Amino acid sequence: MNPILDELKIFTGNGHPELAQSVCDYLEIPLGQAEVFKFANDNTFARIKENIRQRDVFIVQPTCYPVNDNLMELLIMIDACKRASAGRITAVMPYYGYGRTDKKDQPRVPITARLVADLLTAAGADRLLTVDLHAGQIQGFFNIPVDELTTLPLLGEYFAAKELQDLVVVAVDIGISKKARDIAERLGAPLAIIEKRRMSNDDTSETMNVIGEVEGKTALVFDDEIVTGGSIVNAAKALSEQGVKDVFCCVTHPVLSKDGAEVLAKSKFSEVVVTDTIPMPPEKRNGKFTVLSVAPLLGEAIYRIHKGQSVGDLFI
């Protein structure tokens, strides 16, 4: 073990233990011993199986499917650590569930992203470490420090190494255009935007128009997450109709609910590049998926938080 990290402890629930182990491998420390399971009455139980008094504790737990189970595990583990006299508790949420419900865009609806922030704080979290929030304003829902990491450099480096010719980066909607512009600048490519309209609350949308010059180019479609795959596949179809030669896709969070993996397998994408902020089980992986690990990024951020160093300097 690195003696500098003696006071650092990393634990995980059942959300993504492989990622937590990879983070520990990067830091050259053992994964903390804990047990998290459900009783026969469906109640979640957590127990920290080692001394963490006054230790700097990080709990790695994306709140992906099953979202409510993973969220409750995280809250209960935070409470267990608080009651075990942990010195500081950081919730490490590579994927922030309920992040899409970040504003009141209809009458009589909740702002669940804010509710989750309140729950984490009430449980005893002292800070949050997360990756590519669906909406940046979610940081403002917290009264504790929030460090938001981004996978844009990781994704950008991957595609830069491919040296794609006549490349254009395409944002799947106006809301993601700022991050897509960052990718475009890193790759020295122009930006195009898909104009679309959300049709209902059931994840369906209608692709409306392609804004920008894409004919005869290689397109790299960018979004922060894939859910059903419908929107991004419609974007690929619209680009093909506009005369694009080849279409690639890069996304941070591969939610892939319902038959999302099958939809993408049949799409016009040559390759779909995602990260492991969410687990990708073998049955969802097909010949089109490439998975990049965020473990080094999370590991370096955890080290810097533990040592009181700048996290922002990671992206300079």
C-alpha positions in Angstrom: 0.0 0.0 0.0 1.1 3.6 -0.7 1.9 4.9 2.8 0.7 8.4 1.7 -2.8 6.9 1.3 -3.1 5.1 4.6 -5.9 7.3 5.8 -7.9 6.9 2.5 -10.7 4.3 2.3 -12.7 3.4 -0.8 -15.9 1.4 -0.5 -18.6 0.3 -3.0 -22.1 -1.0 -3.0 -23.5 -3.3 -5.7 -23.8 -0.5 -8.3 -20.5 -1.0 -10.0 -17.9 -2.9 -7.9 -15.7 -3.5 -11.0 -15.1 0.2 -11.4 -14.4 0.7 -7.7 -11.8 -2.1 -7.8 -10.2 -0.5 -10.9 -10.0 2.8 -9.0 -8.3 1.1 -6.1 -5.9 -0.7 -8.5 -5.0 2.7 -9.9 -4.3 4.1 -6.4 -2.6 0.8 -5.4 -4.8 0.4 -2.3 -7.2 -2.4 -1.3 -10.9 -2.0 -1.8 -12.6 -1.4 1.6 -14.4 -4.3 3.2 -18.2 -3.8 3.4 -21.3 -5.9 2.9 -24.5 -4.6 1.3 -27.5 -6.8 0.7 -31.3 -7.0 1.0 -33.2 -8.8 3.8 -36.1 -11.1 2.9 -38.4 -8.1 3.5 -36.7 -6.1 0.7 -35.0 -3.8 3.2 -31.4 -2.8 2.3 -28.7 -3.4 4.9 -25.1 -2.2 4.9 -22.1 -2.8 7.2 -18.6 -1.4 7.1 -16.3 -4.3 8.1 -13.2 -2.3 9.1 -12.3 0.7 11.3 -12.9 4.0 9.5 -12.7 6.3 12.5 -11.5 9.7 11.3 -10.6 8.3 7.9 -11.2 9.9 4.5 -13.9 7.7 3.0 -15.0 7.6 -0.6 -18.1 5.5 -1.7 -18.1 4.6 -5.4 -21.7 4.0 -6.4 -23.3 5.2 -9.7 -27.1 5.5 -9.4 -27.8 3.6 -12.6 -30.3 0.7 -13.0 -31.7 -0.4 -10.6 -31.7 3.3 -9.8 -33.7 3.3 -6.6 -31.8 0.3 -5.1 -28.4 1.8 -5.9 -29.5 5.2 -4.5 -30.7 3.6 -1.3 -27.5 1.6 -0.9 -25.5 4.8 -1.3 -27.6 6.7 1.3 -27.5 3.8 3.8 -23.7 3.3 3.3 -23.2 7.1 3.9 -25.2 6.8 7.1 -23.2 3.8 8.2 -19.9 5.6 7.7 -21.2 8.7 9.5 -22.2 6.6 12.5 -18.8 4.9 12.3 -17.1 8.3 12.9 -15.6 8.7 9.4 -13.6 11.9 9.2 -15.0 12.9 5.8 -17.4 11.1 3.4 -17.4 11.7 -0.3 -20.1 10.2 -2.5 -18.5 9.2 -5.8 -21.4 9.0 -8.3 -19.9 8.5 -11.8 -23.5 8.6 -13.1 -26.0 10.9 -11.3 -29.4 9.2 -11.5 -32.5 11.5 -11.8 -30.2 14.1 -13.4 -32.7 14.6 -16.2 -35.4 15.9 -13.8 -33.5 19.1 -13.1 -36.2 21.7 -13.6 -40.0 22.2 -13.4 -40.8 22.1 -17.1 -44.5 21.0 -16.7 -47.1 21.8 -14.1 -47.1 19.8 -10.9 -43.9 17.9 -11.4 -40.9 17.4 -9.1 -37.3 18.5 -9.4 -36.0 15.1 -8.4 -32.3 16.0 -9.1 -32.6 18.5 -6.2 -34.4 15.9 -4.0 -31.5 13.5 -4.5 -29.0 16.3 -3.6 -31.0 16.9 -0.4 -31.0 13.2 0.4 -27.3 12.8 0.0 -26.6 15.8 2.2 -29.1 14.7 4.9 -27.5 11.2 4.9 -24.2 12.8 5.8 -22.2 13.2 2.6 -19.6 15.9 3.0 -18.9 16.3 -0.8 -19.8 14.9 -4.2 -17.6 13.6 -7.0 -19.4 13.0 -10.2 -18.9 12.8 -14.0 -20.6 14.8 -16.8 -23.8 15.8 -15.1 -26.8 16.0 -17.5 -27.2 19.7 -16.5 -24.5 21.8 -14.9 -26.9 23.6 -12.7 -27.4 20.5 -10.6 -24.2 21.5 -8.8 -26.1 24.5 -7.4 -28.6 22.1 -5.8 -25.9 21.2 -3.2 -24.8 23.0 -0.1 -21.6 20.8 0.0 -18.7 20.9 -2.4 -19.2 19.3 -5.8 -16.5 18.2 -8.1 -17.7 17.5 -11.6 -15.3 15.6 -13.8 -15.6 15.3 -17.6 -14.7 12.6 -20.0 -14.4 15.0 -23.0 -10.5 14.8 -22.9 -10.7 11.0 -22.8 -13.1 10.7 -25.7 -11.3 13.4 -27.6 -7.9 11.7 -27.3 -9.5 8.4 -28.5 -10.9 9.9 -31.7 -7.8 12.1 -32.3 -5.7 8.9 -32.4 -8.0 7.6 -35.2 -7.1 10.6 -37.4 -10.5 10.6 -39.1 -10.5 12.8 -42.3 -13.1 15.5 -43.0 -14.5 15.2 -39.5 -17.5 17.1 -38.2 -18.7 16.8 -34.6 -22.5 16.7 -34.3 -24.5 17.6 -31.2 -27.7 15.6 -30.9 -29.6 18.7 -29.6 -29.0 22.3 -28.7 -28.7 21.5 -25.0 -25.5 19.4 -25.5 -23.9 21.8 -28.0 -21.6 23.4 -25.5 -19.9 20.1 -24.7 -19.9 19.0 -28.3 -18.2 22.3 -29.2 -15.4 21.4 -26.7 -14.9 18.0 -28.4 -14.9 19.8 -31.8 -12.2 22.2 -30.7 -10.1 19.4 -29.3 -10.3 17.6 -32.7 -10.0 20.8 -34.8 -13.3 20.0 -36.5 -16.4 22.1 -37.2 -19.7 21.7 -35.2 -23.1 20.8 -36.5 -26.3 20.5 -34.4 -29.4 18.3 -34.7 -32.5 20.2 -34.1 -35.2 18.0 -32.4 -38.3 18.2 -30.4 -39.2 16.1 -27.4 -42.6 14.6 -28.1 -43.6 13.2 -24.6 -42.4 11.8 -21.3 -41.7 8.4 -22.8 -38.2 9.1 -24.2 -39.5 9.6 -27.7 -38.4 12.5 -29.9 -38.7 13.7 -33.4 -35.5 14.7 -35.3 -36.3 18.0 -37.1 -33.3 19.4 -38.9 -29.5 19.3 -39.4 -27.9 22.7 -38.8 -24.4 22.9 -40.4 -22.4 21.5 -43.3 -22.1 17.7 -43.2 -22.3 16.5 -46.7 -19.4 14.3 -47.7 -17.9 14.4 -44.2 -17.3 11.8 -41.4 -19.6 12.6 -38.6 -18.9 12.1 -34.9 -22.3 12.3 -33.0 -21.9 13.3 -29.3 -24.3 13.1 -26.4 -23.9 12.8 -22.6 -26.0 9.6 -22.3 -27.8 6.9 -24.4 -31.1 5.7 -22.9 -33.3 3.9 -25.5 -31.0 4.9 -28.4 -33.9 6.3 -30.4 -32.7 9.9 -30.5 -29.1 9.2 -31.4 -30.1 6.6 -34.0 -32.5 9.1 -35.6 -29.6 11.6 -35.7 -27.4 9.1 -37.5 -30.3 8.5 -40.0 -30.7 12.2 -40.6 -27.0 12.6 -41.2 -26.9 9.8 -43.7 -29.8 11.4 -45.6 -27.7 14.6 -45.7 -24.8 12.7 -47.5 -22.5 11.9 -44.6 -19.8 9.3 -45.6 -19.4 7.6 -42.2 -20.9 8.1 -38.7 -19.3 7.5 -35.3 -20.8 8.0 -31.9 -19.4 8.9 -28.5 -21.3 9.1 -25.3 -20.3 9.3 -21.6 -23.0 7.2 -19.9 -24.3 4.0 -21.6 -27.7 3.7 -19.8 -29.1 1.5 -22.6 -32.5 0.7 -21.2 -35.1 -1.5 -22.9 -33.5 -2.7 -26.2 -31.1 0.2 -26.5 -28.1 -2.1 -27.2 -30.0 -3.9 -30.0 -31.1 -0.6 -31.5 -27.5 0.6 -31.7 -26.3 -2.7 -33.1 -28.7 -2.2 -36.1 -27.9 1.5 -36.5 -25.7 3.2 -39.2 -22.9 3.9 -36.6 -19.5 2.3 -37.5 -18.5 2.5 -33.8 -20.1 3.5 -30.5 -17.6 4.7 -27.9 -18.8 4.9 -24.3 -17.2 4.9 -20.8 -17.6 2.6 -17.9 -19.4 5.1 -15.6 -22.2 2.6 -15.9 -21.6 -1.2 -16.0 -21.7 -2.7 -19.5 -22.7 -6.4 -19.1 -21.6 -8.8 -21.8 -25.1 -9.2 -23.2 -25.2 -5.4 -24.0 -21.8 -5.4 -25.7 -21.7 -6.1 -29.4 -19.2 -5.5 -32.2 -20.0 -1.8 -32.3 -19.2 -0.9 -28.7 -15.8 0.3 -27.4 -15.7 1.0 -23.6 -13.1 3.4 -22.2 -12.4 3.3 -18.5 -12.8 6.4 -16.2 -11.0 4.6 -13.4 -7.7 6.6 -13.8 -9.7 9.8 -14.0 -11.6 9.0 -10.8 -8.5 7.7 -9.1 -6.5 10.8 -9.8 -9.4 13.0 -8.6 -9.8 11.0 -5.4 -6.1 11.3 -4.7 -6.2 15.1 -5.3 -9.2 15.5 -3.0 -7.6 13.4 -0.3 -4.3 15.5 -0.5 -6.1 18.8 -0.7 -4.9 19.5 -4.3 -6.7 21.1 -7.2 -9.1 18.8 -9.2 -9.6 21.5 -11.8 -5.9 21.3 -12.8 -6.7 17.8 -14.3 -8.3 19.5 -17.2 -5.9 22.4 -17.9 
